Amino acid sequence: MATQDQTKMYKFSMFIKRRPDLTEVEFHEYWTETHAPIVDEWLAKHGVVRYIQYHLRSDACNQSEKIWTGLGGENVLDFDGQVELLVPNVECLQEALDDPYYKGHVQPDEEKFIDANKSYKTCGWEEKYIHDGCVVREERKQGNY
């Protein structure tokens, strides 16, 4: 495996579809009230810097379609949520998934509300250009793209 630049934070995202037997309200309530408390300490224990849930409710997506008409505005992803995990390296996420707690608690809980076959994952690194309302320019090294 290539050496990773330790100044970069890696972002793992997952675009989630709810199980078809759940309503939109049931999915969002379960994800917030039941699932988050199961995963938050486990993720922090393994070095996850940030865990964020984005709730992609149909009413909000419908509003965005009306106002965001340029730059792919007609192409709205059909997902119920997005999870973002920010980690200092890929290995900390691997350690979390190798932890017996994942297979014994997290994975069985995910199966209660997520349609894994219709969900998608991404991984990349973060570059900031605006932080707290101010334009910032991060140093970027040649050859990291």
DSSP file (Angstrom, degrees, kcal/mol; ACC not computed):
  #  RESIDUE AA STRUCTURE BP1 BP2  ACC     N-H-->O    O-->H-N    N-H-->O    O-->H-N    TCO  KAPPA ALPHA  PHI   PSI    X-CA   Y-CA   Z-CA
    1    1 A M              0   0    0      0, 0.0     3,-0.1     0, 0.0     2,-0.1   0.000 360.0 360.0 360.0 138.5    0.0    0.0    0.0
    2    2 A A        -     0   0    0      1,-0.1     2,-0.2     0, 0.0     0, 0.0  -0.365 360.0 -98.5 -69.6 149.3    1.3    3.5   -0.8
    3    3 A T        -     0   0    0      1,-0.1     2,-0.3    -2,-0.1    -1,-0.1  -0.497  40.4-133.9 -68.5 134.0    2.2    5.8    2.0
    4    4 A Q        -     0   0    0     -2,-0.2     2,-0.6    -3,-0.1    -1,-0.1  -0.689  18.0-110.3 -92.8 144.2   -0.6    8.2    2.7
    5    5 A D    >   -     0   0    0     -2,-0.3     3,-1.6     1,-0.2    -1,-0.0  -0.627  25.7-151.1 -69.6 114.5   -0.1   11.9    3.2
    6    6 A Q  T 3  S+     0   0    0     -2,-0.6    -1,-0.2     1,-0.3    -2,-0.0   0.579  89.6  66.8 -70.8  -8.9   -0.8   12.3    6.9
    7    7 A T  T 3  S+     0   0    0      2,-0.0     2,-0.3     0, 0.0    -1,-0.3   0.651  87.6  84.7 -84.0 -13.7   -2.0   16.0    6.4
    8    8 A K    <   -     0   0    0     -3,-1.6     2,-0.5    80,-0.1   119,-0.1  -0.634  69.2-146.1 -88.2 144.4   -5.0   14.8    4.4
    9    9 A M        -     0   0    0    117,-0.4   117,-2.1    -2,-0.3     2,-0.4  -0.936  17.0-139.1-105.8 132.5   -8.2   13.7    6.0
   10   10 A Y  E     -AB  87 125A   0     77,-3.0    77,-3.0    -2,-0.5     2,-0.6  -0.756  10.8-152.7 -95.2 136.7  -10.0   10.9    4.1
   11   11 A K  E     -AB  86 124A   0    113,-3.8   113,-1.7    -2,-0.4     2,-0.5  -0.938   6.2-166.6-114.0 120.5  -13.8   11.1    3.8
   12   12 A F  E     -AB  85 123A   0     73,-2.8    73,-2.8    -2,-0.6     2,-0.4  -0.915  14.6-175.3-100.1 126.5  -15.8    7.9    3.4
   13   13 A S  E     -AB  84 122A   0    109,-2.1   109,-2.5    -2,-0.5     2,-0.4  -0.923  11.4-166.1-121.5 148.4  -19.4    8.6    2.3
   14   14 A M  E     -AB  83 121A   0     69,-1.9    69,-2.3    -2,-0.4     2,-0.6  -0.990  12.8-148.8-134.5 127.6  -22.2    6.3    1.8
   15   15 A F  E     -AB  82 120A   0    105,-3.1   105,-2.1    -2,-0.4     2,-0.4  -0.865  29.2-152.3 -93.9 119.5  -25.4    7.1   -0.1
   16   16 A I  E     -A   81   0A   0     65,-3.2    64,-2.7    -2,-0.6    65,-1.5  -0.767  18.5-163.2-108.0 135.8  -28.1    5.1    1.7
   17   17 A K        -     0   0    0     98,-0.4    98,-3.0    -2,-0.4   101,-0.2  -0.930  27.0-126.1-106.1 137.7  -31.4    3.7    0.5
   18   18 A R  B     -D  114   0B   0     -2,-0.4    96,-0.3    96,-0.2    95,-0.1  -0.437  35.3 -88.9 -77.8 156.5  -33.9    2.7    3.1
   19   19 A R    >   -     0   0    0     94,-1.6     3,-1.9     1,-0.1    -1,-0.1  -0.404  38.3-121.3 -61.0 142.2  -35.4   -0.8    3.2
   20   20 A P  T 3  S+     0   0    0      0, 0.0    -1,-0.1     0, 0.0    -2,-0.1   0.703 108.8  62.6 -65.1 -19.1  -38.6   -0.8    1.1
   21   21 A D  T 3  S+     0   0    0      2,-0.1     2,-0.4     0, 0.0    -2,-0.1   0.471  92.8  80.8 -84.7   0.3  -40.8   -1.9    4.0
   22   22 A L  S <  S-     0   0    0     -3,-1.9     2,-0.1    91,-0.1    -4,-0.1  -0.840  76.1-130.7-106.5 142.6  -40.0    1.3    6.0
   23   23 A T     >  -     0   0    0     -2,-0.4     4,-2.4     1,-0.1     5,-0.2  -0.393  32.0-106.1 -77.7 166.6  -41.6    4.7    5.4
   24   24 A E  H  > S+     0   0    0      1,-0.2     4,-2.2     2,-0.2     5,-0.2   0.915 122.3  49.1 -59.3 -43.8  -39.4    7.8    5.0
   25   25 A V  H  > S+     0   0    0      2,-0.2     4,-2.4     1,-0.2     5,-0.2   0.915 110.2  50.3 -64.2 -44.2  -40.3    8.9    8.6
   26   26 A E  H  > S+     0   0    0      1,-0.2     4,-2.5     2,-0.2     5,-0.2   0.918 110.7  50.4 -60.5 -44.2  -39.6    5.5   10.1
   27   27 A F  H  X S+     0   0    0     -4,-2.4     4,-2.6     2,-0.2    -2,-0.2   0.954 113.0  44.0 -58.6 -52.5  -36.2    5.4    8.4
   28   28 A H  H  X S+     0   0    0     -4,-2.2     4,-2.0     1,-0.2     5,-0.2   0.886 114.6  48.9 -65.8 -40.0  -35.1    8.9    9.6
   29   29 A E  H  X S+     0   0    0     -4,-2.4     4,-3.0    -5,-0.2     5,-0.4   0.929 113.7  46.5 -64.2 -44.4  -36.3    8.3   13.1
   30   30 A Y  H  X>S+     0   0    0     -4,-2.5     5,-2.3    -5,-0.2     4,-2.3   0.931 111.4  51.1 -64.0 -45.8  -34.6    5.0   13.4
   31   31 A W  I  <>S+     0   0    0     -4,-2.6     5,-1.6    -5,-0.2    -1,-0.2   0.897 119.9  35.7 -58.8 -43.3  -31.3    6.2   11.9
   32   32 A T  I  <5S+     0   0    0     -4,-2.0    -2,-0.2    -5,-0.2    -1,-0.2   0.943 126.8  33.2 -75.9 -51.3  -31.2    9.2   14.4
   33   33 A E  I  <5S+     0   0    0     -4,-3.0    -3,-0.2    -5,-0.2    -2,-0.2   0.792 133.0  19.1 -84.4 -29.8  -32.7    7.7   17.5
   34   34 A T  I  X5S+     0   0    0     -4,-2.3     4,-0.7    -5,-0.4    -3,-0.2   0.835 123.9  42.3-108.3 -50.4  -31.5    4.1   17.4
   35   35 A H  I >><S+     0   0    0     -5,-2.3     4,-1.5     1,-0.2     3,-1.1   0.926 106.5  58.3 -72.1 -45.2  -28.6    3.7   15.1
   36   36 A A  H 3><S+     0   0    0     -5,-1.6     4,-2.3    -6,-0.3     3,-0.4   0.899 105.2  50.5 -55.0 -45.2  -26.5    6.8   15.9
   37   37 A P  H 34 S+     0   0    0      0, 0.0     4,-0.4     0, 0.0    -1,-0.3   0.759 108.5  54.6 -66.1 -20.9  -26.2    5.8   19.6
   38   38 A I  H << S+     0   0    0     -3,-1.1     4,-0.3    -4,-0.7    -2,-0.2   0.829 119.6  29.8 -76.9 -32.4  -25.0    2.3   18.6
   39   39 A V  H  X S+     0   0    0     -4,-1.5     4,-2.7    -3,-0.4     5,-0.3   0.693  97.4  81.2-103.1 -20.7  -22.2    3.6   16.4
   40   40 A D  H  X S+     0   0    0     -4,-2.3     4,-2.2    -5,-0.2     5,-0.2   0.922  99.3  37.1 -61.7 -50.6  -20.9    6.9   17.8
   41   41 A E  H  > S+     0   0    0     -4,-0.4     4,-2.4     1,-0.2    -1,-0.2   0.880 116.3  54.5 -69.0 -36.4  -18.6    5.6   20.6
   42   42 A W  H  > S+     0   0    0     -4,-0.3     4,-0.9     2,-0.2    -2,-0.2   0.919 111.1  45.1 -61.4 -44.8  -17.4    2.7   18.4
   43   43 A L  H ><>S+     0   0    0     -4,-2.7     5,-2.1     1,-0.2     3,-0.7   0.927 113.1  49.5 -65.9 -44.9  -16.4    5.0   15.6
   44   44 A A  H ><5S+     0   0    0     -4,-2.2     3,-1.8    -5,-0.3    -2,-0.2   0.892 105.0  59.2 -61.4 -39.5  -14.7    7.5   18.0
   45   45 A K  H 3<5S+     0   0    0     -4,-2.4    -1,-0.2     1,-0.3    -2,-0.2   0.809 105.9  49.5 -58.2 -30.8  -12.8    4.6   19.7
   46   46 A H  T <<5S-     0   0    0     -4,-0.9    -1,-0.3    -3,-0.7    50,-0.2   0.254 126.6 -94.3 -98.5  12.3  -11.3    3.8   16.3
   47   47 A G  T < 5 +     0   0    0     -3,-1.8     2,-0.3     1,-0.3    -3,-0.2   0.569  65.0 158.2  93.9   9.1  -10.1    7.3   15.4
   48   48 A V      < -     0   0    0     -5,-2.1    -1,-0.3     1,-0.2    39,-0.2  -0.550  23.5-164.8 -68.2 127.3  -13.0    8.6   13.3
   49   49 A V        +     0   0    0     37,-2.8     2,-0.4    -2,-0.3    38,-0.2   0.811  69.1  16.4 -84.4 -34.1  -12.8   12.4   13.5
   50   50 A R  E     -C   86   0A   0     36,-1.3    36,-2.4    -7,-0.1     2,-0.4  -0.992  54.0-175.3-147.0 134.6  -16.3   13.2   12.2
   51   51 A Y  E     +C   85   0A   0     -2,-0.4     2,-0.4    34,-0.2    34,-0.2  -0.980  19.3 173.4-128.4 116.6  -19.5   11.2   11.8
   52   52 A I  E     -C   84   0A   0     32,-2.4    32,-2.5    -2,-0.4     2,-0.5  -0.977  20.6-153.8-129.4 137.4  -22.3   13.1   10.1
   53   53 A Q  E     -C   83   0A   0     -2,-0.4     2,-0.6    30,-0.2    30,-0.2  -0.931   6.2-160.8-105.6 131.8  -25.7   12.0    8.9
   54   54 A Y  E     -C   82   0A   0     28,-3.2    28,-2.1    -2,-0.5     2,-0.8  -0.968  11.2-148.9-109.9 119.1  -27.4   13.9    6.1
   55   55 A H  E     -C   81   0A   0     -2,-0.6     2,-1.2    26,-0.2    26,-0.2  -0.796   8.0-164.3 -93.0 111.5  -31.1   13.3    6.0
   56   56 A L        -     0   0    0     24,-1.8     2,-0.1    -2,-0.8    -1,-0.1  -0.620  15.0-178.2 -99.1  74.5  -32.3   13.5    2.4
   57   57 A R     >  -     0   0    0     -2,-1.2     4,-2.3     1,-0.1     3,-0.3  -0.446  34.5-122.4 -76.3 148.1  -36.0   13.8    2.8
   58   58 A S  H  > S+     0   0    0      1,-0.2     4,-2.6     2,-0.2     5,-0.2   0.843 109.5  57.3 -61.3 -35.5  -38.1   14.0   -0.3
   59   59 A D  H  > S+     0   0    0      2,-0.2     4,-1.7     1,-0.2    -1,-0.2   0.906 109.9  44.5 -64.5 -39.7  -39.7   17.4    0.6
   60   60 A A  H  > S+     0   0    0     -3,-0.3     4,-2.2     2,-0.2    -2,-0.2   0.911 113.7  50.0 -68.8 -41.9  -36.2   19.0    0.9
   61   61 A C  H  X S+     0   0    0     -4,-2.3     4,-1.9     1,-0.2    -2,-0.2   0.894 108.8  52.6 -63.6 -39.5  -35.1   17.4   -2.4
   62   62 A N  H  X S+     0   0    0     -4,-2.6     4,-1.1     1,-0.2    -1,-0.2   0.891 109.4  49.4 -63.4 -39.4  -38.2   18.5   -4.2
   63   63 A Q  H  X S+     0   0    0     -4,-1.7     4,-1.4     1,-0.2     3,-0.4   0.908 109.1  52.0 -64.9 -41.5  -37.6   22.1   -3.0
   64   64 A S  H  X S+     0   0    0     -4,-2.2     4,-2.9     1,-0.2    -1,-0.2   0.861 102.9  58.7 -65.9 -33.9  -34.0   22.0   -4.2
   65   65 A E  H  < S+     0   0    0     -4,-1.9    -1,-0.2     1,-0.2    -2,-0.2   0.862 105.9  50.4 -61.2 -34.5  -35.0   20.8   -7.7
   66   66 A K  H  < S+     0   0    0     -4,-1.1    -1,-0.2    -3,-0.4    -2,-0.2   0.840 121.2  30.8 -73.4 -33.6  -37.1   24.0   -8.0
   67   67 A I  H  < S+     0   0    0     -4,-1.4     2,-1.1     1,-0.2    -2,-0.2   0.763 109.4  64.9 -99.6 -26.6  -34.4   26.4   -7.1
   68   68 A W     <  +     0   0    0     -4,-2.9    -1,-0.2    -5,-0.2    -4,-0.0  -0.749  55.7 148.8-101.4  89.7  -31.2   24.7   -8.2
   69   69 A T        +     0   0    0     -2,-1.1     5,-0.2    -3,-0.1     3,-0.2   0.622  50.5  65.2-100.6 -15.0  -31.6   24.6  -12.0
   70   70 A G  S    S+     0   0    0      1,-0.2     3,-0.2    -3,-0.2    -3,-0.0  -0.501  86.7  33.4-101.6 174.3  -28.0   24.9  -13.2
   71   71 A L  S    S-     0   0    0      1,-0.3    -1,-0.2    -2,-0.2    -3,-0.0   0.919 140.8 -33.5  49.1  60.4  -25.0   22.6  -12.9
   72   72 A G  S >  S+     0   0    0     -3,-0.2     3,-2.3     1,-0.1    -1,-0.3   0.703  89.6 151.6  75.1  19.3  -26.9   19.3  -13.1
   73   73 A G  T 3  S+     0   0    0      1,-0.3    -5,-0.2    -4,-0.2    -3,-0.1   0.722  70.1  55.4 -57.4 -23.1  -29.9   20.7  -11.2
   74   74 A E  T 3  S+     0   0    0     -5,-0.2     2,-1.0     1,-0.2    -1,-0.3   0.610  92.2  79.0 -83.6 -12.3  -32.1   18.1  -13.0
   75   75 A N    <   +     0   0    0     -3,-2.3     2,-0.5   -10,-0.0    -1,-0.2  -0.696  60.8 171.1-101.9  81.6  -30.0   15.2  -11.8
   76   76 A V        -     0   0    0     -2,-1.0     2,-0.1    -3,-0.1    -3,-0.0  -0.803  33.8-122.0 -96.0 126.6  -31.1   14.6   -8.2
   77   77 A L        -     0   0    0     -2,-0.5     2,-1.1     1,-0.1    -1,-0.0  -0.400  16.9-135.0 -65.0 140.3  -29.8   11.5   -6.5
   78   78 A D        +     0   0    0     -2,-0.1     2,-0.3     2,-0.0    -1,-0.1  -0.656  57.3 123.6-100.6  76.7  -32.5    9.2   -5.3
   79   79 A F        -     0   0    0     -2,-1.1   -62,-0.2     1,-0.1     3,-0.1  -0.913  57.4-140.9-131.6 159.5  -31.3    8.3   -1.8
   80   80 A D  S    S-     0   0    0    -64,-2.7   -24,-1.8    -2,-0.3     2,-0.3   0.687  79.9  -7.1 -93.0 -21.4  -32.7    8.6    1.7
   81   81 A G  E     -AC  16  55A   0    -65,-1.5   -65,-3.2   -26,-0.2     2,-0.4  -0.989  52.4-139.4-164.4 168.0  -29.5    9.6    3.4
   82   82 A Q  E     -AC  15  54A   0    -28,-2.1   -28,-3.2    -2,-0.3     2,-0.4  -0.997  13.1-156.3-137.9 134.8  -25.8   10.1    3.3
   83   83 A V  E     -AC  14  53A   0    -69,-2.3   -69,-1.9    -2,-0.4     2,-0.5  -0.902   7.0-163.8-108.5 139.8  -23.2    9.2    5.9
   84   84 A E  E     -AC  13  52A   0    -32,-2.5   -32,-2.4    -2,-0.4     2,-0.5  -0.989   6.1-175.9-126.3 124.5  -19.9   11.0    6.1
   85   85 A L  E     -AC  12  51A   0    -73,-2.8   -73,-2.8    -2,-0.5     2,-0.5  -0.984   9.2-159.8-117.3 124.2  -17.0    9.6    8.1
   86   86 A L  E     +AC  11  50A   0    -36,-2.4   -37,-2.8    -2,-0.5   -36,-1.3  -0.918  19.4 173.2-105.8 124.8  -13.8   11.7    8.3
   87   87 A V  E     -A   10   0A   0    -77,-3.0   -77,-3.0    -2,-0.5   -39,-0.1  -0.937  40.5-132.8-132.8 150.9  -10.7    9.7    9.2
   88   88 A P  S    S+     0   0    0      0, 0.0     2,-0.3     0, 0.0   -80,-0.1   0.742  92.7   0.1 -74.6 -21.6   -7.0   10.5    9.4
   89   89 A N  S >> S-     0   0    0    -79,-0.1     4,-0.7   -42,-0.1     3,-0.6  -0.982  70.3-111.8-160.2 161.9   -6.2    7.3    7.5
   90   90 A V  H >> S+     0   0    0     -2,-0.3     4,-1.8     1,-0.2     3,-0.5   0.815 108.3  68.3 -67.4 -31.8   -7.8    4.3    5.9
   91   91 A E  H 3> S+     0   0    0      1,-0.2     4,-2.6     2,-0.2    -1,-0.2   0.836  91.3  59.0 -61.9 -34.5   -6.5    1.9    8.5
   92   92 A C  H <> S+     0   0    0     -3,-0.6     4,-1.7     1,-0.2    -1,-0.2   0.879 107.2  47.2 -66.0 -34.4   -8.6    3.3   11.3
   93   93 A L  H <X S+     0   0    0     -4,-0.7     4,-2.2    -3,-0.5    -1,-0.2   0.893 110.5  52.7 -70.6 -38.1  -11.7    2.5    9.4
   94   94 A Q  H  X S+     0   0    0     -4,-1.8     4,-1.7     1,-0.2    -2,-0.2   0.914 108.2  51.1 -61.0 -42.4  -10.4   -1.0    8.6
   95   95 A E  H  X S+     0   0    0     -4,-2.6     4,-1.0     1,-0.2    -1,-0.2   0.888 108.5  52.0 -61.8 -39.3   -9.8   -1.5   12.4
   96   96 A A  H  < S+     0   0    0     -4,-1.7     3,-0.5     1,-0.2     6,-0.4   0.912 110.7  47.1 -63.6 -42.2  -13.3   -0.4   13.2
   97   97 A L  H  < S+     0   0    0     -4,-2.2    -1,-0.2     1,-0.2    -2,-0.2   0.776 110.9  52.5 -72.0 -25.6  -14.7   -2.9   10.7
   98   98 A D  H  < S+     0   0    0     -4,-1.7    -1,-0.2    -5,-0.2    -2,-0.2   0.649  85.1 106.1 -81.7 -16.1  -12.5   -5.6   12.0
   99   99 A D  S >X S-     0   0    0     -4,-1.0     3,-1.7    -3,-0.5     4,-0.9  -0.448  77.6-130.7 -64.1 131.1  -13.7   -5.0   15.6
  100  100 A P  H 3> S+     0   0    0      0, 0.0     4,-2.2     0, 0.0     5,-0.2   0.755 105.0  70.3 -55.9 -24.0  -16.1   -7.8   16.7
  101  101 A Y  H 3>>S+     0   0    0      1,-0.2     4,-2.5     2,-0.2     5,-1.5   0.863  93.6  56.5 -61.1 -35.2  -18.5   -5.0   17.8
  102  102 A Y  I <4>S+     0   0    0     -3,-1.7     5,-3.2    -6,-0.4    -1,-0.2   0.971 112.7  37.7 -61.3 -54.1  -19.1   -4.2   14.2
  103  103 A K  I  <5S+     0   0    0     -4,-0.9    -1,-0.2     1,-0.2    -2,-0.2   0.820 122.8  44.4 -68.7 -30.0  -20.2   -7.7   13.2
  104  104 A G  I  <5S+     0   0    0     -4,-2.2    -1,-0.2     3,-0.1    -2,-0.2   0.764 135.0   2.0 -86.6 -26.2  -22.1   -8.3   16.5
  105  105 A H  I  X5S+     0   0    0     -4,-2.5     4,-1.3    -5,-0.2    -3,-0.2   0.698 126.3  45.9-128.1 -49.5  -23.9   -4.9   16.9
  106  106 A V  I  ><S+     0   0    0     -5,-1.5     4,-2.5     2,-0.2     5,-0.2   0.968 112.2  46.6 -71.1 -53.7  -23.5   -2.4   14.0
  107  107 A Q  H  ><S+     0   0    0     -5,-3.2     4,-1.7     1,-0.2    -1,-0.2   0.913 112.7  49.5 -59.3 -46.1  -23.9   -4.7   11.0
  108  108 A P  H  4 S+     0   0    0      0, 0.0     4,-0.4     0, 0.0    -1,-0.2   0.871 112.4  49.6 -61.3 -33.6  -27.1   -6.4   12.3
  109  109 A D  H >< S+     0   0    0     -4,-1.3     3,-1.3     1,-0.2     4,-0.5   0.897 105.8  55.6 -71.6 -38.7  -28.5   -3.0   13.2
  110  110 A E  H >X S+     0   0    0     -4,-2.5     4,-2.6     1,-0.3     3,-1.4   0.878 101.3  59.5 -58.1 -37.2  -27.8   -1.6    9.7
  111  111 A E  T 3< S+     0   0    0     -4,-1.7    -1,-0.3     1,-0.3    -2,-0.2   0.688  94.1  66.5 -66.3 -18.0  -29.8   -4.5    8.2
  112  112 A K  T <4 S+     0   0    0     -3,-1.3    -1,-0.3    -4,-0.4    -2,-0.2   0.710 123.2   7.2 -76.2 -20.5  -32.8   -3.3   10.1
  113  113 A F  T <4 S+     0   0    0     -3,-1.4   -94,-1.6    -4,-0.5     2,-0.4   0.527 109.9  81.7-139.6 -10.3  -33.2   -0.1    8.1
  114  114 A I  B  <  -D   18   0B   0     -4,-2.6     2,-1.1   -96,-0.3   -96,-0.2  -0.861  59.6-145.4-108.7 136.4  -30.7    0.0    5.2
  115  115 A D    >   -     0   0    0    -98,-3.0     3,-1.6    -2,-0.4   -98,-0.4  -0.812  20.8-172.1 -92.3  92.7  -31.1   -1.6    1.7
  116  116 A A  G >  S+     0   0    0     -2,-1.1     3,-1.1     1,-0.3    -1,-0.2   0.803  77.4  61.1 -61.1 -32.8  -27.4   -2.4    1.2
  117  117 A N  G 3  S+     0   0    0      1,-0.2    -1,-0.3    -3,-0.1    -2,-0.0   0.692 110.3  40.8 -69.9 -17.6  -27.9   -3.6   -2.4
  118  118 A K  G <  S+     0   0    0     -3,-1.6     2,-0.3  -101,-0.2    -1,-0.2   0.238  98.7  93.5-113.0  11.8  -29.1   -0.1   -3.4
  119  119 A S    <   -     0   0    0     -3,-1.1     2,-0.3    -4,-0.2  -103,-0.2  -0.774  58.5-154.6-105.5 151.7  -26.6    1.9   -1.3
  120  120 A Y  E     -B   15   0A   0   -105,-2.1  -105,-3.1    -2,-0.3     2,-0.3  -0.923   1.3-150.5-130.3 150.8  -23.3    3.2   -2.6
  121  121 A K  E     -B   14   0A   0     -2,-0.3     2,-0.3  -107,-0.2  -107,-0.2  -0.860  10.3-177.1-119.3 152.9  -19.9    4.2   -1.1
  122  122 A T  E     -B   13   0A   0   -109,-2.5  -109,-2.1    -2,-0.3     2,-0.3  -0.947   5.5-164.2-138.3 161.5  -17.2    6.7   -2.0
  123  123 A C  E     +B   12   0A   0     -2,-0.3     2,-0.3  -111,-0.2  -111,-0.2  -0.978  26.6 125.8-147.6 136.7  -13.8    7.6   -0.6
  124  124 A G  E     -B   11   0A   0   -113,-1.7  -113,-3.8    -2,-0.3     2,-0.3  -0.934  50.0 -88.4-166.7-173.9  -11.6   10.6   -1.2
  125  125 A W  E     -B   10   0A   0     -2,-0.3     2,-0.4  -115,-0.3  -115,-0.2  -0.784  35.2-115.6-114.2 161.2   -9.8   13.3    0.7
  126  126 A E        -     0   0    0   -117,-2.1  -117,-0.4    -2,-0.3     2,-0.4  -0.740  23.2-176.7 -97.9 137.2  -11.0   16.7    1.7
  127  127 A E        -     0   0    0     -2,-0.4     2,-0.4  -119,-0.1  -119,-0.0  -0.994  18.6-145.0-128.3 125.4   -9.6   20.1    0.5
  128  128 A K        +     0   0    0     -2,-0.4    10,-0.7     1,-0.1     3,-0.1  -0.721  30.3 161.7 -94.4 139.0  -11.0   23.2    2.1
  129  129 A Y  S    S+     0   0    0      1,-0.4     7,-2.4    -2,-0.4     2,-0.4   0.532  77.0  30.4-123.4 -24.5  -11.6   26.4    0.1
  130  130 A I  E     +E  135   0C   0      5,-0.3    -1,-0.4     7,-0.0     2,-0.4  -0.990  66.9 176.6-135.4 129.3  -14.0   28.2    2.5
  131  131 A H  E >  S-E  134   0C   0      3,-2.9     3,-1.9    -2,-0.4    -3,-0.0  -0.991  72.2 -11.6-136.0 125.6  -13.9   27.6    6.3
  132  132 A D  T 3  S-     0   0    0     -2,-0.4    -1,-0.1     1,-0.3     3,-0.1   0.868 130.4 -53.5  52.4  40.1  -16.1   29.4    8.8
  133  133 A G  T 3  S+     0   0    0      1,-0.2     2,-0.4    -3,-0.0    -1,-0.3   0.456 117.1 110.0  79.9   1.3  -17.2   31.8    6.0
  134  134 A C  E <  S-E  131   0C   0     -3,-1.9    -3,-2.9     0, 0.0     2,-0.3  -0.892  72.3-116.3-113.7 141.0  -13.6   32.8    5.1
  135  135 A V  E     -E  130   0C   0     -2,-0.4     2,-0.3    -5,-0.2    -5,-0.3  -0.568  38.5-175.5 -71.5 130.5  -11.7   31.8    1.9
  136  136 A V        -     0   0    0     -7,-2.4     2,-0.5    -2,-0.3    -1,-0.0  -0.932  19.2-151.0-127.0 152.4   -8.8   29.6    2.7
  137  137 A R        -     0   0    0     -2,-0.3     2,-0.3    -7,-0.0    -8,-0.1  -0.944  14.2-156.3-125.2 109.3   -6.0   28.3    0.5
  138  138 A E        -     0   0    0    -10,-0.7     2,-0.3    -2,-0.5    -2,-0.0  -0.597  28.1-106.1 -82.5 145.2   -4.6   25.0    1.7
  139  139 A E        -     0   0    0     -2,-0.3     2,-0.5     1,-0.0    -1,-0.1  -0.542  38.5-164.2 -67.5 129.0   -1.1   24.1    0.5
  140  140 A R        -     0   0    0     -2,-0.3     2,-0.3   -13,-0.0   -13,-0.0  -0.974  10.3-138.1-120.5 132.6   -1.3   21.4   -2.1
  141  141 A K    >   -     0   0    0     -2,-0.5     3,-1.2     1,-0.1     4,-0.1  -0.637  27.1-107.0 -87.3 142.8    1.7   19.3   -3.1
  142  142 A Q  T 3  S+     0   0    0     -2,-0.3    -1,-0.1     1,-0.2     0, 0.0  -0.355 100.9  28.6 -62.7 145.2    2.3   18.5   -6.8
  143  143 A G  T 3  S+     0   0    0      1,-0.1    -1,-0.2    -2,-0.0    -2,-0.0   0.517  83.5 109.6  85.1   5.4    1.6   15.0   -7.8
  144  144 A N    <         0   0    0     -3,-1.2    -2,-0.1     1,-0.2  -139,-0.1   0.312 360.0 360.0 -93.9   9.5   -1.1   14.2   -5.2
  145  145 A Y              0   0    0     -4,-0.1    -1,-0.2     0, 0.0    -3,-0.1   0.432 360.0 360.0-106.1 360.0   -3.9   14.1   -7.8
